[in-house]
Amino acid sequence: MGLFNKSPKKKLNDDSSKFGVNLVAELYPTSSVSEQFRTVMTNISFANINGDLKSIMVTSSDPSEGKSTFSANLAVTYAKQGRNVVLVDADMRRPTVHKSFNISNQKGLSTILSGNSTIEDTIKYTSIDNLNVITSGPIPPNASALLGNRKIVDIINKFNKPNDLVIVDVPPVNTMTDASIVSTTVDGTVFVLPQGVAEKKRAKMAVEQLKKVNANILGGVMNMSKDNITNDYYYYYSK
């Protein structure tokens, strides 16, 4: 099968927007998919030889391409290796993190950015050691404007100790300006590209948009979703 899809209608399963994502790295730690997440983590580490990579943004070109599944499982994988990880759900229009980890979403990123809560009283523990999350919060009418006030930098700077890592799940590049805004505040960006699903023209458009704002694109993750988790795979390729 080719890397790109010729049909614009084909998409990955969209159940994550309703039920959250499948935390394969937690539920099936010995599976081949979990091993591939660990491989991706190792490959990303090669881009962080100097230890300067403290925040990563995960995005895709279009909706339902697996970015939220990847970001959540990458966060779990890092946490299981002893890193102190904060997963931030910056997809305030189609949030998934609170559903994936079964956590309240009354407070979250939107309330932090609007000044209605602090980072300290909003961040939430998960059942996974070393992994905390900041959910999206109530869906705001002005998500892009909230992200544009740069308060997300405060979150990233808050967790800037040697063993800390902030992973930010943002909306797809081609649908909103959110990804372009956040990419200027993080140390690196990982682009999720589903094999046989992504459209070449749309993916190229997204990458070019990120380059316009000088995003540090670390590389891409090629993924493919099937019903049987043993047939899923994630393959990281650097820029």
N, C-alpha and C positions, 0 to 999 in steps of 0.2 A: 504494500500500500504506500502511496506517496505521502510526503510530509504534509502537503496542503490539500484542502478539500476543494473540489470543483463546484460543489453544491452549496450555496449560501444558507440553506435551510438546516443542514445537519449540525446539531449541537450535542454537547455532553448532557447527561442527566441533570436536571435542574432541581432535584429534591433538596439540595443543600439550603436553598432559600426558604424552604418550609420546615425542614427538620434538622438542619445543621449538617456538618460534613462527617464523613466516616473517619474516625481517628484510628486508622490502621496501625500507626506506629505505637499506639497504646494498647489496642485490642489484640493485635497479632504481631508482637515484637520479634518473633522468629521467622516471620514470613519473608518471602523474597522482596515484596514491596517495601517493608520496613528496612531491609538491608539496602535497598536502593536509595531510600531517604538518607541513610547514613553515608552512602557513597556521595550523594549530592552535597551533604554537609562537609565532607572531607574536601571535595573539589572546590567548594566556596572558600574553604580555609586557605587554599593555595593563593587566592586573591587577597589574603589578609596576612601576609607574611610579617608585616610590621605591627600587627595587632591593632590597627587603626579602625577596623570595621566593627563599629558598635551598634549600627542601625541598618536594617535591610528593609527595603520596600518590595512587596511582591505584587505584580500586576499581570494583565494580559491585554490582548488587543480588543476583545469583545466579551460580552457576558457569557456565562455558562461554559467557560473553558478550563475550569479546574483550579483557578488561582487560590480560592479560599481553602480548598482541600489541601493544596500544597502548603500554604502558609501555616495552617494549623498543625499539620503533621511535621513540618520542618521545626516548628516551635517545640513540639513534643520531643522530637529527636535530639535537639540541642539540650533540652532540659534533662533528658535521661543520660546525657554525657556529662552532667554536672554543671552546666552553664545556668546562670540565673537569667531566665528569659521572661520578657514582657511581650505578650502578643496584643497588638492594638488593632481593633476593628475600625478602620477608617472608611469602610464602605457603608456610609451612613444612610444610603438609600436601600441597599439590599444586604442588611447585616446577617451574619451567620454565627459569630463567635459565641454569643449568649446561648444559642440553641445547641451548638456543638458541645459546650461544656456545662449545659443545664444551669445557667447562672442568671440572676436577675439583671434586667436591662433598664431599670428605672433611672440609674445614673450611668454615665459613660462618657465617651469622647465628646459628644455634642454638649453635655452639661459642663464639661471642663472648659471647652472652647468658648462657651457663652458666659462663663464666669459664675455659673450656678452650682458648681461643686469644685473641690480641689482634687488634685491627683491622689493625695493620701486617702481621702474618704471615698474614692471612686474605684481604685484598683482592687481587683478581687483575686482571692486565692482559688486555685483549682485543686482537684484531687491528685494531681501529678506534682511530685516534688520538684521544686525549682521553677515551676511555671505559674506565673500570674497573668491575668488578662485585664485589659481595659475594653469593655464592650463598646458598642457604637453609641449607646444611649438612645433616648427617644429620637425618632426621625425628624430632623429639623427642616424648615422650608428653604434654608439657605446654606446647604452643606459646603459648597465651594467658597462662599464668603467667610464662613467660620474657619475653614482651613487656611484661608488667605490671611487671617490675622496673625499667623505665625506662632500662635501659642503652642502648637504641636512641638515646636523646638524645645519648649520647657519640659515636655514629657521625655523627649530623647535625652536632654541634658540631665534630667533627674536620675536616669539610669546609665551612668557613664563610668561605672567602676570597672576595673580590669576584667572581671568575669561576667559582666552584664551584657545582654544583647536585647535590642528592641527590634521586633519584627512587625512591620506595618502592612496590613492587608488593605489595599485601596481599590477603588472602582477601575474597570477597564479603561485604558487610555482613550479609546475612540468614542466613548460615550459621554465622558465628563472631563472637565479640566482638573479634577481632583488629583489625579496621578501626577500630572505635570507640576502641580503646586507642591505636593509632598516630596517629589523626587529631588527638589532643591534643598530639602532639609535633612535628608538621610545620607549615609555614607555610600550606599550602593543599592542598585535595583536589579531584581531578578525577574525575568520575563517568562511567563508560562505559555507554552505553545503546544496545543494538543495535535498529535499526528492525525492526519486525515480529517481534521475538523476545522482547523484554522485556515483562513483564506489568505493567500500570499499577499494580495494587494492590501488587505486590511492590516496584516501584521507589519508589513513594510511601512505603512502609514503611521502606525503606533510607534515604531522604533524611531522614525524620523522626527516625530513630535517630541519624544523624550530627548533626542539629541539637540533639538532647538533650545531646550532649557538647560543644556549641559548636564543632563543626568549621567551619573556614573553607572553605566550598564555593566554589571559584572558578567552576565551571560544569560543563557536561556535554559529552560527546563522543558524537554519534550515529554509530554505525557500522553497516555492513552487509557481510556476507561472502558472496562468490560465488567460484566456481572460477577465473574469469578475473580476475586482479588489476586489470586496467584498468577493471573494473566496480565495484571496491570504492570506498567513500568514507568519509571521516571529516569530520564537520561539528561545529564547536565552537560552543556557545552558552553565554554567561555567565549568571550568576545574576541 
